């Protein structure tokens, strides 16, 4: 398998890009963002319903937090708008110098916004603290193959890997585990507060934070000292405005009070806004997935319940998989902006298959109540089974309420289940889900990098992000092997086998695959450019 100079297989680097890059645009610009009469560098206001958990990269692993991190922190490797391929950001060069050593040469003369030097010790510090802190809500699981980091001089960093020829490691350096932080501001062994980060001016990305009111308003200011891959930001300032309700965000983009609405408008709102001649609706690659997580300890018949029984617990999961009508949810709730998902890995990525379509329901993606009833009866499960199902409405958009109302209705209409549906706001939800508070619950996923492995290792590998007590040694072994397999055909076969094996266990229940959607005023440039298969929203490309 040929590799580029960054050590990443060119086959893997573009996985999912050609199929996923289903870019479309409606509005007065006719598919181009070159319009607009505003002065270059004019302030831009972006609205979102996404929430920030922490600004500290070690303490959060969610889309809202990572979006802000992408603006304020530098990376060793990054990707340009329009591409998912890793290229040097802080680095001048990056390559495998041996199967287990990935060597990076940094640019000279780098500095933080507070004036302190940014060099190899900051890079080593950033990865060392991720592993040491190992926060349950952090991305340290992405660094499972990292043995150690050395900084032999100010501009050299050597990443030593446990297993050689890691085909995903360059992508990991662009992921939520990859932001580089200031060792003079951040704690080495605990999460650093948002206030301390802002007070310390620990920024070296395209922007610094000028003012900050968490989950209400962030004022970003262009960083004149940024020397990375992305180049200077096109606007001197960008403001992020946070909305609790997407309806209010829709109204403000219509009125022109905000320039861009990004995550998460309802499908009905998007359909409506497409008819507004003053707005553009851009649609980008769809790596987002939505799914239900099963807690193997606390779900019905889970390992730590009074009536623990692994076979009955599996039968409950199987019967739920037999009963859900994904296509109806996609059409009725999301108006086709989401598609049915029948695998942990969404369509379009190399190795993606659809094992759940044939295994469950009618064998063609639809529900089958008789099959669900048989699964429960064969395992001796009395019906109706009570399901305590948790979801979140402020992080995944207001349509989550309709989505989970539909799931409740579908399950209860079988007469096999009684569903207790509960909602919790995101900041509490993110913490409680890892404390075994929810027997089964909603999550969504935005990939960290464009490779099928990013839908496997974080979910089913060692110390996985779900913390749902699922452990299949065969799956873990295959995950480790596929990451280091150079032969593309063999690696693809392993990725397929992982999906099939896990789908028999049903650690999660995949539901939907979605797209990125942004709505912007006619005078705004650059929105379409950032909706690429890296799944990073770049404020630096926006202007008006």
N, C-alpha and C positions, 0 to 999 in steps of 0.2 A: 504494500500500500504506500503510495507516494505521500510524502509529508511536505508541508510548506515550511518556511524558515522558523516558524514558531513551534514546530514539533507537532502540530495538529494535523491529523489526516484531512486532506482536502475533501474527501467524501463525507467525513463526519462534520466538518465545518459548515457545509451547506445543507446538512440534513434538515429537511422540512421547509427550506426557504422557498424553493420553486413551487411547491404545492401549496404552501401556506400563504404565499404572498398574493393574496386575493384582493389587492388594493382596488378600491373603487371610490369615486367621488361624485357627489351631486351638488349642484349649486351654480352660481353665476360664473365661476372661474372655469367651468368646463373641464374639470379634472386637473387643473394646474393651480399651484399656489403662488404663481408669479404676479398675481394681481395686487391691488391695494395702492392707495395714494398717500398713506401716512409717511412721515419722515422716518428715515432709518434710525433705529435705536430707540424709537418711541416706546414708552412703558407698555407692557402687556399684562393683562389680568387673566389668570386661569382659574376656573372653578373645578372643584372635585368633591365627591362625597367620601373618598378614601380617608382613613384616619391614620395618624402617626402613633406608633407605640412608643418607640424610643429613637432618638437620633444616633445613639450608639450602635454601630453595626453588630456588636456582640450580643445585643439585647433584643433584637427584633428580626423577624423573618417574614415580613408581609409587604404587599405591594405598595401600600401608602408610605411606609417608612423608607423603603428602598428607592422610591421615586425621588424623595428629597435627598437621600444620600448620593444619588447619581448626579445631582447638581453641585454638591458642596465638597465631596471628597474625590481625590484622585485615585486611579487604579494603576497597577503595573501594566496590565493590558486592558484594552477597551475595544469597542467597535464603533465605527463611524455610522451616522444616520444612513439608513438604506442598506445596511449590511449587518450580518451576525458574526462575521469573521473576526477573531481576536487579532489586534494589532498593538504595537507599543504605544502606551500612553505616557506614564512616567518613564518607561523604559526607552532606551535607544535600540536595544536588541534583546531577544529572548529565544532560547533554544535548548533542546535536550543536549547536554554535553556528555551524558552517559544515560543508559536506560533508567537509572534512578536519580539522576541529577538534572534539574531544570535551572539553567543559569540565566540571570537577568543582569543586564548592564543599564544602570539608570542614567538619565540626563544629568549633567552637572549644573550647579547653580540654582537648584530648585529651593523654594521656600514656602512656608506657611503664611497665611494672611496676617498672622501676628508677628511676622518678621524672622522667626526662627528657621534654621536650616532644615530642609526636608531631604533626608538621605537614607541609606540602606538600613540604618538602625531603626528608623520609623517603620520600614517595611517588615523587618524581622519582628519588631514589637507588635505590629498589627496582627500578624498570624499567630504568634505565640500566645497572645492574650485571648484570641478567639478559642483556641484549644484549651487553655487553662480555665477560662470562665465557663465554657461549655454550658451556656445558659439554655434552659429547656425551650425557650422561645426564640433562640438564636439559630444561626446557620452553620454552626460548627460541624454538623454532620457532613457537610460538603467537603470537609477537610480530612475525611477518614483515611485517605491515603498519604497524608503529609506526615512524615516522620519527624522532620526538624527543618529549621531555617537557619542558614549561616550568613553572616555579613562580614566577609573577610576584609573589605575596605569600604569606603564611603559610597562608592557607586556600584558595588557588586553584591548581588544577592543570589544565594544558591539554595534552591528548594530541594530537599532530599526526600524521596518518595519511598514508601514501604514496598510497593510493588511497581516494577518498571514498566515503561512504555504505556503510561496512563494516557489514553487517547482523549480524555476529557479535561486534563489538568489545565491547559491554557484557557479553556472555557470557564473553569472554576475561578480563575483569577479575575474574570469579568463579572462574577456572580455576587450575591449578597455577602459572601464570605470574603470578598476581595477589596472593599474600600480600605485605603491606607489612612491611618489616623496618627495624630501628633503625640509622640511619646512624652512630651512635656505637659500635656493637658489631660490625657486619658489615664485612667487607673489600669494597672497591669493585671489586677485580679478581681475587679468588680465592675459593674455597669456604671459608666459615668453619666451624670445627670445632663439633661438638655441644657439647663442653665449654665453649668460649668463649661460645656462645649461652646456655647455661644459667647460666654464671657471670655473664654480663652482664645476666641477667634481661630479655632482649629480647622480652618478651611483651606483647600488648595485645588478645588475643582473649578469649573467655569464661573461659579458664583460663590459669594459669601452671603451669610444671612445678616441682613441689616436690622431687622426687627422680627420678633417671634412671639406669637400668642398661640399656643398649642391647639391644633385642630380648629383654629378660627382664622388666623391670617399669618402668612409669612411674606416678608419683603426680602427678595433676593437682589443683591447688587453685583454687577459684573466684576469679576476678579481680573484686574489688569495683568497680574503676574502668572496667570495660567499659561503653561507652555506645552500642554498635552495634545493628544491626537485630535480632539474636537475643535481646536482653534478658538478664537475669541467668540464669546456670545454675541449674537446679532442685536440684542437689546441691552441697553444699559441697566435696566431693571425689569424684574418680573415679579408680580404679586400672585401668590396662591391664596385663594379664598375657599374656605371649607364650608360645605353645606351639610346640614343634618338631613335635609329632604331634597331629593332630586327634582321635585316639582319646582321648588324655588330656584334651583340652578337653571332649569329650563326657561323660566320666566326671565331671568337676568340675562341669559345669552340672547334671548329674543329682543329684549329691550336695548341690548348693547352695553349693559352695565358690567358684563364680563366679556372678554374677547374670545375665550375658548372654554367649552364645557367638556371635561374629560373624566370619565368614570364617576358615577354610573347612572346614566340616563336610562329610563325604562324603554323597552322595545316600542311601546306605544308612542312615547315622546319622540324617539328617533324617527319613527314612521311619519309623525306629524311635522317634525322639523325639516324633513327632506323637501317639503312643499314650500318652505319659506325662501323667497327669492333673495333675501338678504344674508342667508347663511349657507355654509358649505358643510356637508356631512362626509367625513372621510372614514373609510373602513380599512383596517390593516390586518396583518397575519393573526390567525386565531389559535394561539397556543393555550389559551385559558381553558381550564376544566372545572367542573363542579361535581361534587361527589359527597356521599355520606360515609363517615368514619364509624366503624364499629369498635367499641372498647371491649376487648376480649375478656376483661376481668368483670365488668359491671353490666354488660348487656344481658338480656334474658338468658339464663342458664350459663352465664359467664363464670370464669374460674374462681371468682371470689364472691359469688352469690350463694345464698343458702341452698339452692337446688342446682348447684353446678353440674353441668353435663355437656361435654364438648360436642357430642353428636347432636344433641337438641339445639345447642347454640348455633351450630352450622346450619341445621335445618331451618331455623328462623331466618338466617341471612339468605339462604337459598330461596325460601318462600317469598321474601321481600323482592329479591331479584326477579322471580317469576311474575310478580304482580305489577311492577312499575311499567307504565306506558311512557317512555321517554319522548317519543315523537309527538304525543299529544301535549306534553309540557312545553316542548320546544316551539310548537306551532301556536298554542293558545296563550302561553304566558310570554314568550319571547319573540313572537311574530317572525320566526325564522332567523333571528340574529344569533341563535344558538342551534346546534344540531345534536341529535342523539349520540351518546358516547357509549361504546360497548367494550372498553378496555381501559386500563390505567394510562396507556399511551395514546394520545389523540391521533386521529388520521393526519397523514402528511409527513410524519417523522419516519425515517428509515427504521424498519423493523416493526412498525405498528400493524397489529392485526386486531380482529374483533372477536375474541373468544366468548365473551358473554352473550353475543347474539345467538350463537348456536347452543350454548350450554343451558340457557335459562329461557323462560317464557315459551312462546310458540315456536322457537327455533329460527325466527326471522326478525327478531327485534321487538316483537309485540308481547303483550302479557298473556298469561295462561293460568287462570284461577284454579282449574282442576289440577294442574301440575303443582302449583303452590300448596294446595290442600294435601296432595299425596306426599309431598316432602315432609310436611309437619306430621301427618298421620304415621308415616313409616318410622319416624323417630320417636313416636309416642308423645308428641307435644299437644297438650290440650289447647283448644281454641275458645274464644279469641285470645291471642297473645297481646299483652299490654306492652306497648312500645313508648318509652320516654324519649322523644326526639327533639333535639335542641337546634335552633337556627339563629342567624344573626341578620338583622335588617339594615343596619347602618353601614356595614363594611362592604357587603356584596350588593348593595342597591336595594331600593324599595320593592323591586319585583321579587325579592326573596320571599316576601310574605305570600305572594300569589303562588310562587313555585312550591313552597312547603304546604300551603293549603291544598294544592293539587295532589301532592304526594300523600298527604293525610287522607284525602277523599278517595284516591285510588286504592290505598291499602285497606281502608275501612269498608269500601264497597265490596271487597271480597268476602266480608264477614269473618275473616280469619284473624283480623287485628283490631285492637283498640289503641288509637294513637293519642298520646298526650303531647301536644305541641307547645313548646315554650321558646321565648325569644330573650336574648341577653345582649346588651350593648357591647361593642367590640373590645374595648379595653379590658373589661371583666371577662369576656368570653375567651380571649386569647390566653388568659391566665388559668381560668377554671378548667378548660378542656384538657389541659395537661395534668390536672390534679384529680383525674378520675371522677369529675363531677357530672359528666354527661355519658350515659350508656351508649348513645349514638348521636351524631351531630353533623351539621353541615360544615364543609370547608370548600374553598375554591383554591386554585393553584395557578400562578403565573410563572412560567418556567424561568429559571435562572440563566439558562443558556440553551441553545438550539440543538439539543441532542436527546434521543429517547431516554438515555440514562437519567436525565433530570426528572423523569417521572417514575424512576425505579429506586435509585439509591436513597433519596431523601424519605421515601415512603416505607421501604421494605428492607433496607440495609441495617447495619449495626447502628445503634443509638439514633434511630430514625426520628424525624420531626414529628410524626404522629403520636408517639409515646402511647400507643394503644395496646401494647403487650402482645402484639403479633410477632411470632418468630418461627420462620421455616428455614432450617439450615440449608436445604437444597436451593431455595431462592437466594439466600445470602451468598452461597458459594457461586452461583451463576452470575450474580450481580458483580462480584469481584472479578470473575474471569472475563466477562464481556468487556469490562473497562480496559483491560490490558491486551485484548486480542487485536492484532494488526490486520488479520485477514477479514475483509469486510463481509464476505459471505458467512463465515463462521460466526462473526459477531452478531450479524443479523439473526441467525438461527437461535443464538442464545437469548437475544432480546425477545424473540417470539416465544421461546420456551418459558421464560420468566413470566410473561403475561398469562400464558395458559395455566401454569402451576398456581400462580397467585389467584387467578380467577376461580379456581376450584376451592380455594380457601376463603375467598371473599373478605379480605381484610378491610377493603373499602368497597363501596357500591358506586361505580362511575355512572354519572347521569347525563351530563351535557358538555359540549365543546363550543366555545364562543369565539368572538372576534373582538379586536380593539376598535372602538368607535370614538371619534372626536368631532365635535360640532364647533365651528368657528365663524366669526364674522367675515364678511367679504373682503375687508381690508387687511386681514391677518395672513401672513405668509409663513410657510414652513410646517404647518400642522401635518400635512400628508407625509412629509419627509421623515418624521420621527416615528411613524407607525410601521415599524419594520420587524423582522423576525428576531431581533435581539430582545424585543418586548420591553425596551427602555424608552420612557417618555423623556425627550430632551428639551428642556426649556430653552437651551442655547440656540436652537434653530428658529425660534419664533421671533417674528418682528411684525411691525405694522407701520 
